[in-house]
């Protein structure tokens, strides 16, 4: 005969998360599809890909340069002379 104890049904819960295994977010699916399709688009349009990468690098370099310039001029009074109108004084400060 069986000598073990009988456990209630609540003790036999499935291990893992409570969500069903087939539920995926639509955003994750779109990101996965974009990552899969990106190499094919890059090979199909190489000139556009090079232009996009060049533009991205140029934008990153320009933004770093602008931030460095703004940090250097922080707190100083700058002047801008407009011929025929006068002189404008301005100061760049951090928030």
Secondary structure, DSSP 8 states (H G I E B T S, - for coil): ---S----GGG---SS-SS-TT---HHHHHHHHHHHHHHHHHHH-HHHHHHHHHHHHHHHHHHHHHHHHHHHTBT-EEEEEETTTEEEEEEB---
